[in-house]
Amino acid sequence: MATIASCEDLDCPMMKSPAKVRPMDDQLTDGIEMRRSRRVLLRLAIQVRWTPAGDSAISEDTTTLVVNAHGALISLAMKVKPGVRIFVRNRAAAEDKECRVVRVQEKHEGKSEVGVEFLRPDAKFWGLEFPPDDWK
């Protein structure tokens, strides 16, 4: 299981170290930003699998950037589009979850930041010992 650790500065090197997380205070931002569950910074090893239409299955070993009970933001070189269904494997728990791609933001390093949502919320999928209260 991953454990929660705090970091005083969002730009700190903790993102280079796996299994360190930081809750994010974005549940409500000026009445505009409402999330279904609080986001947590978590760099966790995952594997993404996708079968493009009419093609062979492909997989990629990568990491999460941010997680919540409804999905994650992941770093991905694989070229996917919103609406595509993929499988995310939590390598630490050896568990798979079917997800829907909801957002893709291209980055210059050859990888994109990809927002995925679980087809059914799962607060236990990421293995946090002390998840935020709204994940229960």
PEQUI-V333067 format. One record per pair of residues at least 6 apart in sequence whose ideal C-beta (glycine too) atoms are under 6 Angstrom apart, sorted by the first residue. I is the first residue (numbers start at 1). GAP is how many residues later the second one is. D is the distance in whole Angstrom. If there is no record, write none. Layout:
# PEQUI-V333067
I|GAP|D / I|GAP|D
This chain:
# PEQUI-V333067
1|126|4 / 1|128|5 / 2|17|4 / 2|125|5 / 2|126|6 / 3|126|5 / 4|17|5 / 4|126|5 / 5|15|4 / 6|16|6 / 7|7|4 / 7|15|5 / 14|6|5 / 15|28|6 / 18|25|5 / 21|19|5 / 21|20|6 / 21|21|4 / 22|19|4 / 23|15|6 / 23|17|5 / 23|109|6 / 24|15|5 / 26|7|6 / 27|8|6 / 27|11|6 / 36|34|5 / 37|31|4 / 37|32|4 / 37|33|5 / 37|97|5 / 37|98|5 / 38|94|4 / 38|96|5 / 39|27|5 / 39|29|5 / 40|27|6 / 41|25|6 / 42|22|6 / 42|25|5 / 43|20|5 / 44|20|5 / 45|18|6 / 45|46|5 / 46|18|6 / 46|42|5 / 47|12|6 / 47|14|5 / 47|42|4 / 48|12|5 / 48|38|6 / 48|40|6 / 49|10|5 / 49|38|4 / 50|8|6 / 50|36|5 / 51|6|4 / 60|18|5 / 62|13|5 / 62|14|6 / 63|12|6 / 64|8|5 / 64|10|5 / 65|8|5 / 65|10|6 / 66|7|4 / 67|59|5 / 69|52|5 / 69|54|4 / 69|66|4 / 70|47|5 / 70|48|6 / 70|51|5 / 71|45|5 / 71|46|4 / 71|47|5 / 72|44|6 / 73|40|6 / 73|42|5 / 74|40|5 / 75|36|5 / 76|35|6 / 76|36|6 / 76|38|5 / 77|33|6 / 77|34|5 / 80|21|5 / 82|19|5 / 82|20|6 / 84|17|5 / 85|15|6 / 86|13|6 / 87|9|5 / 87|11|6 / 88|9|5 / 88|11|5 / 89|7|5 / 92|35|6 / 93|34|5 / 97|21|6 / 97|28|6 / 98|21|5 / 99|17|4 / 99|19|6 / 100|17|5 / 101|15|6 / 102|13|5 / 102|15|5 / 103|12|4 / 104|8|5 / 104|10|5 / 105|8|5 / 106|6|5 / 123|8|6 / 123|12|4
